[in-house]
Amino acid sequence: MTDRQTMYTGLSHAAWGYLFLCLDFNLGNVSVLPRFAGWLLFLSAIEKLKEERRDLALLRPLGVLLALWTGADWLLSWAGKDVDGHFPPLDLIVAVAQLYFLFQFLTDLAALANAYCREPEAADLGRKILLCRTVQTVLVTAIAPSPYLPRPGWLPDGLADGAVLLLALAYALLGIALMLYLFQLRRAFQDAAPPPLPPAPGGGAGEF
């Protein structure tokens, strides 16, 4: 059985992982929220939660693969390049690996919510996480092949670009929702959080 402090930390890492995975801000070609950091946080969450949900350990090899892939993509972005599009079959394998990882990862986190969230205001938290899992699966399935699909000649460029932008926005909003739900799940272990630091000796209100 995993101690509550470890579970608290693992859920924190899972929540922050979605910040890097679903939100993207660039300086030039380089992302300031590199996706590989999200996968590393997910791997840390797996390590801390695997005793509670043993299926999570099976996701570790896929997490390592995805961290390496996105890490290489981030490094190449400094030179204005990327790893996507050079070998479409490999891109497809990576997309399927990501889809499976995220589906199973959220399934296990929803199971944790069902097991530990007994308060009335959090009783449906597992259901909300599963709903996000379903929406996430649809979005990833729609976004992943979009760079390789031929664009119909009758479809205006602006409309096609707008559809891609709308999907990206929906994915970002989904990531924010998942962060909020995972932080809510983390409250089940709030009493295991580190206590606040005591005030410095001799310090007091209004002192500098």
C-alpha positions in Angstrom: 0.0 0.0 0.0 1.4 3.4 -1.0 1.7 6.0 1.7 -0.5 9.1 1.4 2.4 11.5 1.0 3.7 9.5 -2.0 0.3 9.5 -3.6 -0.1 13.2 -3.0 3.2 13.8 -4.8 2.3 11.4 -7.6 -1.0 13.1 -8.3 0.7 16.5 -8.2 3.1 15.3 -10.9 0.3 13.9 -13.0 -1.6 17.2 -12.8 1.4 19.3 -13.8 2.2 16.9 -16.6 -0.9 18.0 -18.4 0.3 21.6 -18.3 3.3 20.6 -20.5 1.3 18.1 -22.6 -1.7 20.2 -23.6 -0.5 23.8 -23.5 2.1 25.2 -25.9 3.9 28.6 -26.0 6.7 29.2 -28.3 9.6 31.6 -28.4 10.5 31.4 -32.1 10.6 27.7 -32.9 11.3 26.6 -29.3 8.5 25.7 -26.9 8.8 27.1 -23.4 6.6 24.2 -22.2 8.3 21.3 -23.7 6.1 18.2 -24.0 8.9 15.8 -22.9 8.7 17.4 -19.5 5.1 16.3 -19.3 6.0 12.7 -20.1 8.7 12.8 -17.5 6.2 14.0 -14.9 3.9 11.2 -15.9 6.7 8.7 -15.5 7.3 10.1 -12.0 3.6 9.8 -11.2 3.6 6.2 -12.4 6.5 5.4 -10.1 4.7 6.8 -7.1 1.3 5.4 -7.8 2.1 2.0 -9.2 1.6 0.2 -5.9 -2.0 1.4 -5.9 -2.7 0.7 -9.6 -0.3 -2.0 -10.8 -1.5 -1.5 -14.4 0.3 1.8 -14.4 3.7 0.1 -14.4 2.9 -1.4 -17.8 2.8 2.1 -19.2 6.4 2.9 -18.3 8.1 1.7 -21.5 5.6 3.7 -23.6 6.2 6.7 -21.4 10.0 6.4 -21.9 9.5 6.1 -25.7 7.3 9.2 -25.8 9.7 11.2 -23.6 12.6 10.4 -25.9 10.6 11.2 -29.0 9.3 14.6 -27.8 12.7 15.3 -26.2 14.4 14.8 -29.6 11.8 17.0 -31.2 12.4 19.8 -28.7 16.2 19.6 -29.2 15.8 19.8 -33.0 13.4 22.7 -32.7 16.4 24.8 -31.6 17.8 24.3 -35.2 14.4 25.0 -36.8 13.7 21.3 -37.4 11.4 18.6 -36.0 11.1 14.8 -36.0 7.5 14.6 -37.4 6.7 14.0 -41.0 10.0 12.4 -42.1 8.8 8.8 -41.7 4.9 8.8 -41.4 4.7 5.1 -40.3 6.8 5.9 -37.3 4.7 9.0 -36.6 1.6 6.8 -36.6 3.2 4.3 -34.2 4.0 7.2 -31.8 0.5 8.6 -32.1 -1.0 5.2 -31.3 1.4 4.8 -28.3 0.3 8.2 -27.0 -3.4 7.4 -27.4 -3.0 4.1 -25.5 -0.9 5.6 -22.8 -3.3 8.5 -22.1 -6.4 6.3 -22.2 -5.0 3.8 -19.7 -3.4 6.5 -17.5 -6.7 8.3 -17.0 -8.5 5.1 -16.5 -6.3 4.3 -13.6 -6.5 7.8 -12.1 -10.3 7.6 -12.4 -10.2 4.3 -10.4 -8.2 6.1 -7.7 -10.8 8.8 -7.6 -13.6 6.2 -7.2 -11.7 4.5 -4.4 -10.6 7.5 -2.3 -13.1 10.4 -3.0 -16.0 9.8 -0.6 -17.1 13.4 -0.1 -20.4 14.3 -1.8 -18.8 17.2 -3.7 -16.1 14.9 -5.2 -18.2 11.7 -5.5 -18.5 12.0 -9.3 -14.8 13.0 -9.8 -14.0 9.6 -11.4 -16.9 10.0 -13.9 -15.5 13.4 -14.9 -12.0 12.1 -15.4 -13.4 9.3 -17.6 -15.4 11.8 -19.6 -12.2 13.8 -20.2 -10.5 10.5 -21.2 -13.2 10.0 -23.9 -12.9 13.5 -25.2 -9.1 13.3 -25.2 -9.3 10.1 -27.2 -11.5 11.7 -29.8 -9.3 14.8 -30.0 -6.0 12.9 -30.3 -7.5 10.7 -33.0 -8.6 13.8 -34.9 -5.4 15.8 -34.5 -2.7 13.1 -35.0 -3.4 12.3 -38.7 -4.4 15.9 -39.8 -0.9 16.8 -41.2 -0.9 13.8 -43.5 -4.5 14.0 -44.9 -4.9 15.6 -48.3 -6.8 18.9 -48.1 -9.9 18.9 -50.4 -9.7 21.4 -53.2 -13.1 22.8 -52.4 -12.2 23.5 -48.8 -10.9 27.1 -48.2 -7.5 27.3 -46.6 -8.8 29.6 -43.9 -11.6 27.2 -42.9 -9.2 24.2 -42.7 -6.7 26.2 -40.6 -9.5 27.4 -38.4 -10.7 23.8 -37.8 -7.1 22.8 -36.7 -6.9 25.8 -34.5 -10.3 24.9 -32.9 -9.1 21.4 -32.2 -5.9 22.7 -30.6 -7.9 25.1 -28.4 -10.2 22.3 -27.3 -7.1 20.1 -26.4 -5.7 23.0 -24.4 -9.0 23.5 -22.5 -9.2 19.7 -21.9 -5.7 19.8 -20.3 -6.7 22.6 -18.0 -9.9 20.7 -16.9 -7.8 17.6 -16.2 -5.4 19.6 -14.1 -8.2 20.9 -12.0 -9.7 17.5 -11.6 -6.4 15.9 -10.6 -5.7 18.7 -8.1 -9.2 18.0 -6.7 -8.3 14.3 -6.4 -5.1 15.3 -4.7 -7.1 16.8 -1.9 -8.1 13.3 -0.8 -4.5 13.1 0.5 -4.2 16.8 1.6 -3.5 15.8 5.2 -0.3 14.2 4.0 1.0 17.4 2.4 4.2 18.9 3.9 3.3 21.4 6.7 4.1 25.0 6.1 7.5 26.2 7.2 7.7 27.9 10.6 8.4 31.6 10.7 12.0 32.7 11.0 13.3 33.2 14.6 12.6 36.7 15.8 10.3 37.4 12.8 6.8 38.7 13.1 4.1 40.6 11.3 5.4 43.8 9.8 9.1 43.0 10.4 11.6 43.0 7.5 
